[in-house]
Amino acid sequence: MKPYYITTPIYYVNDRPHIGHCFTTLVADVAARFQRLARGGPPSPAPVFFLTGTDEHADKVVTSAAANHTTPQAWADLNAEQFRRAFDSLQVTNSDFIRTTEPRHAGRVPTYIAALQAAGDIYKGQYTGWYDEGQEEYLTETAAKDAQYRSPINARPLVRRTEDCYFFRLSAYQQALLGHINQHPGFILPESRRNEVLGRLRQGLNDVPVSRPVTSDPATQWGIRMPADDANRVYVWIDALFNYLTVVDTPDRRHLWPADVHLIGKDILWFHAVIWPALLMALRKSAPDFAWVDLPRCVFGHGWWIAEGQKMSKSLGNFIDLPRLDAYARRYSLDALRWYLLAQGPLAGTDADFSHARFVEVYNADLANAIGNSTSRVGNMIARYFDGVVPPPLQGRAGEGLPIPESDALAAEFPYLCRATVERSLAALDEFDLPTALRLGIDLVARVDLFINQTQPFKLAKTVDADPSARGRLADILYTCAETLRVASLLLSPAMPDKMATLWRDWNCHAELLDASADRPALESLARFAGPHALKPGAPLSRGDPLFMRADPAEPAPQ
């Protein structure tokens, strides 16, 4: 395996974080956790590196700071800390947090710009166009007309602007971009986003501005200056894109590049799927020092959240902000919130509805009635029938491939079912299909519930006194159930780290995952049914408290 490098967008610090920021970062967190689980370690020859951070050189930071009677840097400091706290509250495990005002970024960007200038890919000119003040970006004439000369994001009127600036020769990279996208179908995902980009690319590319003039307006004085030209600053979007590179452009991190996944919202797809790779192509050919700068492997543009069937809006009062998310986490648990956002989120391309009724429905179906009930049910039967120790499987069930008694046909499926499920989950992870990778864990739980209904161990237990062989069959059934649930818990743990850790402590397994300093085997070894990391017959297994209690659908939404 090569190192795995995943990024989120870096977020504007003009305001506090909300569900959109939290969702993107949470998805990246689950992908990073899954990759760590798949690879094992530490130490690992192929580490997982997860980057998030804040974009701080926007005009809106200056105007927001002024409105709050403070300086842009102080305002950026305040809100960057809000993002850190928000991600900490979600138990996000990012490897680094970049702020574009940090010297390691702001000091490196002019080096890239200067290289592109020297190569002739950045030149000085004059730009006239329709400017979206809220998004701090220009729209093409076609895009502005299609939007009726209003912002596609907030519907405010676009502003016609003319200004001196530096341009990037984006037009020179149209064919190279088309060729790369066509040769690498996974470069832009989901497919609907790929088709969107290809449609726009085929209409032709114009050169794009990469700087803004510095004037007497304080908002224009906030930013990174163009090389050898203090009268111009680097356009905030160009400045921001380079963060993915500046963080790893060090001797000890350069091996992490290229990024495996740039995870973004669909509204910033064009910058990441067209302008950013073109900048990298230009930088790569600008000088031998940048020969290592390959293109990212995937740009994944997810959809947006809506609330109760309506677009989120502060004026409508339906915005899902941090206090609302915290309220759900307090009532149902943080893991339940993480699960809902991941299982129901807008990863497939379409937007997703944050509905309280749907939240309770998913919580009860996937968590209370599935993994919660199944682990509680099996734990209780082991406590009752085997005095709270892991029962032994039948002879021949200690490992895959050994002879299985014909009478044990149902139980015999589970070693192979577990192996196939783990393989499918890892394949889904490779395709960045996280909902499927996680859903397969719930599918295993459902298979355990079906097995219990088929074998009815609670009835078999009543025959043990009259039929001595029944105890062996009962032990085998419960071992099969518990061991399969252990495997399922591994697949669910990236989304529900707290609850699965509780289960592992109760069931006396996976000490290597509970100890951050321990050497962790890779998932395929950890998840092998009756393998070296399986539940040990005779070891204590506590039934513990139920992981999830059933929720009342009639209860109002937490506030």
N, C-alpha and C positions, 0 to 999 in steps of 0.2 A: 504493500500500500504506500501511496505518496501522502505527504501531509495534506490535511483537509483544512481549507480556509474559507470561512463563511462570513459574510458581512450583512449588516442592515444598512439602510440609509443613515446618514447622520442628520439629526433632527434640529429644526429651527429652535432657537432658545428665546423667541419673542413671547412665548407663552408656556403654560404648563403642559405636561404630557397627558394624552387621552387614550382611548381604546385603540385607535389606529396605531399609535407608536408602540403601545404595549403588545398588540397582536403580532406585529412584524417581529419585534424583538423576542417574543415568546416562541414563535415558530423557529427562529434561528437558534434559540436555546435548545429546543427539543431536538433539532437536527444535530447540533453539536453534542448533546448528551448521547444521542443514539450512535453517533460516530465514535465517541469515546468508548461506549459499551461494546460496539462491534470490534474495535481495535484492541482493547485492553490497555494495560499500562497503569501508572507510569513505572519506569521510563518507557517511552515508546519511540521507535525509529520513525514513526509517521504520526506526529502530533496533530491534535485538532486545535485550530486557532479561530476564535470567534470574536469579531470586532463590531463594536457599536460606538456611538458618540454623538457629538453635537456640532451643528453648523452655525457659526457665530458671527460671520461677517455680513449679515444681511442688513439692508436699510431698515427693516422693521425692528431690528434690535435697537437701533438708535432712537427711532420714534417711540418705541415702547419704553425705553429707558427714560427718555425725556418726560413722557407722560407720568412716569413713576418717580420723577425727581431724583434720578440717579445717573450714573455714567453707563455707557454701553458695556464696559468691561464688568462693572459691578452687577449689571442686569444679567449679563451672560453667566457670570459666576453663580448667581442666585438660581437661575433656571437650569443650568447644567447640573447643579446639585439636586434639583427636583427630579431630573431624569434618572440620575444615579439611584436616588431613593426609590423611585417607582420601579425600576428594574430589580433592585434588591428585594423589594416587597414581593415580587413575583418569583424570587429565587432564580434569577437569570444568572448564568455562569459564564459571562463574557470573559475573554482572555485579556482584553484591553478596552479602554474607553478613550477615544480620541476627541480632543477639542481643537477646532481649527485655529484658535488663538494661541495654542501652544507653540513654542519655538520649533519643536521637532517637525511640525507641519508647516507653519508660516515661513520658516527659514528654508524649507526644501522646495516649496512650490515655484519660486522664481528660477530655480535651477532648471526645472522642466520647461518652463516658459522660454527661458533663454535658449535652450537647446532647440526648441521648435522655431524660434525666431532665426537662429543661425542657419537652420536647414531650409528656411524660406516658407515654412508652413504657417507661420504667423506673420502678418503684415499689417501696416497701418492704413486706415481708410476712414470713411464716414458712413454711418448707418442711419437709415430712416425706417421706422416700422411701428407696429402696434405693440404697446408695452402694457403688460398686466402687472400693475403695481402691487397687488396682493401676493402674486407668485414670484415677482421680481424676474420676469422673463418676457422676451419678445415672442410674439406669435407671427407665423407667416401670414401673408395676405389672404391665402385660401382659408387657413384656420380661423383667422379673425372674422372673415366674411361668414363662414359657416356658423360661428358663434354669435353672429349678429353684432359684432364689434363689442362684445361683452366677455368678461372673464368666464371661461368654462367651469371655473371652480366656485367663484362667489357671485357671478353675474354682474359685477360692477363694470362700468364702462371702461373700455380700453383707452389708453392715452397715445396719441400720435407723437412720436419723438424723433428728433434728428440729433445725432451727437457724433463727435470724433471718437474713434475707438480702434482697437486692434482686432483683426479678424483671424480666424482659423480657417484654412482651406479645406473645409469639410467636403466641398464639391469634388475634390480630387480623389476622394475615397469611396465614391458611390459604388463602383464596380467591385472593389475589393470587399466592401461590406456585403454586397449582394452575394458574392461568391462564397464568403465565409458562412453566411447564414444558410445558404442552400446546401453547402457541404457538411454543415453541423446542425442537424435538425434540433438537437437539444440545446443549442446556444441561447434561444429565447423560448421560455416556457411561461404559461401553458401555450398550447398551439394557437389559441385565439389571439394571444399577444404577438406571436410570431407572424401571423397573417396580417395583423394590424401594421406592424413595422414594415413588412415587405410591401404592403399596399402604398404606404407613404414613400418608401424608398424609390419605388418605380416611377414616382412623379418627378423625381430629380431632387438634388440637394443644392442648397445655397450655402455659401460661406457664412459662418456665424461669428458674432462678436464675442470676444473673450475678455474685454476690459470695459470699464466705465470711467468717465472723466471725473476728476476730483475738482470740486468747486467750493464756493464759500458755504454751501449747505453742509451742516455737520454730518448729515447722513452719508454724504459722498466721501467723507474723510475716514470712514471706518472700513478697513480692509487691507489686503496685501498689495503693495505697490508693484507695478510692472517693472521688470528689470531696467535699471538706468533711466526711469521715467516716472518721477514722483507726481506728475500731473495726471496719471492714470492708475487705477487700481484693477486688480484681477477681478473679473466678473464673479460674483459669489458662487454661481453654479459650477464654473470651471474650477475655482478654488476648492469647492466641496468634493468634486469628483476625484481629485487627486489624493484625498485622504486614504483611499484604499491602498494606494501605493506608498505614500510617505510612511505609514506605520510599519511596513515590512521592508522598506528600503534601507536596511542596516545589515552589516555583515552576518549577524547571527539570525536574521529573519528572512533574508532574501530567498532562501530555499522554499519558503511558504508560497511564494507567488508561482503561478497565477491563482487568483481566487477561484474556488470551485463553484460558489454560488454568491451572486449579488442578489439578495432578497430585497424587493422594493414594492411599493404600492404602484398601481397601474398609472397613476397620474404623472409619474416621473420616468416612465418607460423610455421615452425618446432620448432623454439625456443619457441613460445607462446602456441602451441597446444600440445606439447610433453614434452619438457624439463621443462618448467615452471610449468605445473600441477604436474609433477613428483617431482619437488623440493618442491612444496606445500604439496604433500602427505607425503614426507619424513619429512618435518618440522613439520607437524601436529602430527606425531607419535613420534617425537624426545623428546618432553617434555610437561608436562601439561600446561605450559605457552602458548603453541601454539595450544591448542585444538580448538580454534575459527577459525583457518585458513582453511576454506573450499575452494573448487575449484571455479574459476570464472564460471559464468553461460554460457557465450558465448565468443568464440574467432571468430571474423569476419574478414576474409582475403579478401580484395577487390583487384581488378585488377589494371593495370597501365594505365596511359594516354600515347597515342601516338599523333603525330602532323601531320595533313594533310596526314594521311595514312602511316607515317613512324615512326619508333622508334625515340624517342627524343635523340638528341646528340648535345653536344656543338660544335663538329667539323662540323656538318651539318648546324649549325646555326638555328635550329628549336626548340630550347629548350624554353619552356614556363616559363619564369622567372618572378620575381615580377614586373619589369617595364612593361612587356607585359600585365600582369594581371591588373596592375594599369591603363594602357591605355584603356583597355576594360571597366573598372569601370568608368573612366572619361567620355567616350563617351556614354555608354549605361546605366549607373548607377551601383552602387555596388550591388544592389538587383538583377539586371539582370545578372550580373556575378555569383552571388551566385546561382541563379536559374538554369543557364545553367550547372554549375559544378555539381549540385545536380541531376537535371533531366536527364542529359546525361552522368553522370560519371560512372566509372567502378565498381559499387557496385554489380552487378549481377554475377560477376565472370570473365567475359570476359573483355579484355582491351577496352578502349574508345578513340575515336579520337577527339582531339580538332581541329575542322575545322571552319574557319571563316564563310564559307557559311552555315554550319550547325548552328552556333551560331545565325546568322541573321534569319535563318528560324525558329528556336525555339523561338527567341525573338519576332518575329512578330506574330507567331501563338499563343503562350501561354500568352504573356504579352501585346503587343500592341493591337492585335485583340481580345483578350479574356478579361482578367480582366481589362485592361486599357480602352478598348472601351466600355465594358458593364457598368462599373461604371460611365464613362463619359456620356454615353447615358441615363442611368436612372437618374443621377443627373441633367442633362439638362432638362429632361421632368418634373421632380418634380419642378425645378426652374420655368419652363415656365407655367405649368398648376396649380401649387399649391403654387406659390409665395415663393418657397424655404423652405417650412416646410414639415415635414413628413406627408403624407396623411393618413387618418384613414382607417383601413381595414373594410370590411363589418361586420355587426353585426354577432356575432357568430364566428369571425375569431380571437378573442383575445387570444385564447389558444387552444392547441391540444385537441381533443376529444369532442369538442363542436359541436352542429349541424351545418352543412354546407349546404347552399342552393344548390340544385341540379344544378342550372345554373352555379354555380361556381366550377364545377368539376375539371377543369384544375388547378385552384389556390389551391384547396383543397389538392392536392398531396404534396404541398411543405413542410408543417410541418413534414410530415412523411418522405419525401425524405431527408430533412435536418438531421433529427434524425438518419436515417439509414446510411447516408453518414458519419456522425461523428463517429458512432459506427464502421463502416468499417475502417475508418482512424485510430482509436485507436487500432483496431485489427492488422492492418498493422504495427503500431508502436511497438506493442508487439513482432512482428516477425522480427523487425529491417528492415522492407521493407519501407524505407523512401520515395523512389520514388512514390510508390503507395499511401502512406499516404498523400503526397503533391498533387499528380495528382488528387485525389478525389476533392480537392478544385477547380481545373480547370474544372472538370466534372460538378460541380454545376454551375459554370459560364456559361458553354455551355448550361445547362438546362434552365437558365434564358434567354439566347439569343433565344432559341427555343420557349420559352413561349411568348416572345415579338413578334416573327414572327407569332405565332398562334393567339394571341389576338389583335395585332396591336393597341396599345394604342394611337398612333399618329393619327390614323383614328377615333378612338372612341372619341377623344377630340373634333373633329369637330362637333359631334352630341350633345354635352352637352346642347347647347341652346335650341335645339328642343326637347330633351328627358332628363328631369331632372334626371331620374334614371341612365343615362349614367355616370354622375359624380361619383356616388358611385362605379360603376364598374371600372371606370378609377382609382379612388383612391385605390381600392383593388388590381388591377393589379400592380400598381407602388409600393404599400407597399410590396406586395409579392416579387417583383423583388429586391427592396432595402434590405429587410430583409434577403432574401436568399444570396445576395451578402455579407451582413454582416457576415453571417455564413461562407461563402466561405473564406472571408478574414482572419478569425481566423485560418483556416486550412493552409492558405498560409503564415501566419505571421512568423513561424519559419524560413522559407527560405528567406522571403522578409520583414524584420522587419521595415525598413524605409518607404517603400511605403505603407504598410498596416497601419502604424501609421499615415501617412499623410491622408489616407482615413478616419481613425477614427476621426481625428481632424476636417476634413471637414464635416463629417456626424454627428458630435456631439455624438459620442458613445465611449464606452470602456475607459472612464476616468480612471477606475481602472487598466487598462493595461498600460496606458500612464504614470501613477505615480508609480515609482519603489517602493515607500514606502507604497503603498496602499495594503490592503488585497485583493487578487485576487481570485475570485471563480474558481472552477474547470471548465474544458472545457465543460463538459456535461451540466452544468448550464448556462455558458456563451453562448453556441451555441443553446439553446432551442429556436425554432422559436416562436416569439411573447411571449417569456418568460420574466422573470424579468429583463434581461439585453438587451432586444430587443430595436429596434428603437422606440422612443416614438412619437405617433401621436401628431402633433402640435409643435414638437421641430424643431429648425432650422436645415436645411441640405444644406450646401453649395456645389455647383457643383465642385468648385475648378478647378485646372489645370489638364489636363490628366495625369494619372500616368505614362504612357509610350507612347512615340510618335513612329510611325511606322518608321522602319529603311529601308534605301535604300540598296537592295542586291548588287547593282553595286558599292557601296562605298568600297574602299580598306580597308583592316584590319588595325586597329589602331596600332601604333608602339610606 
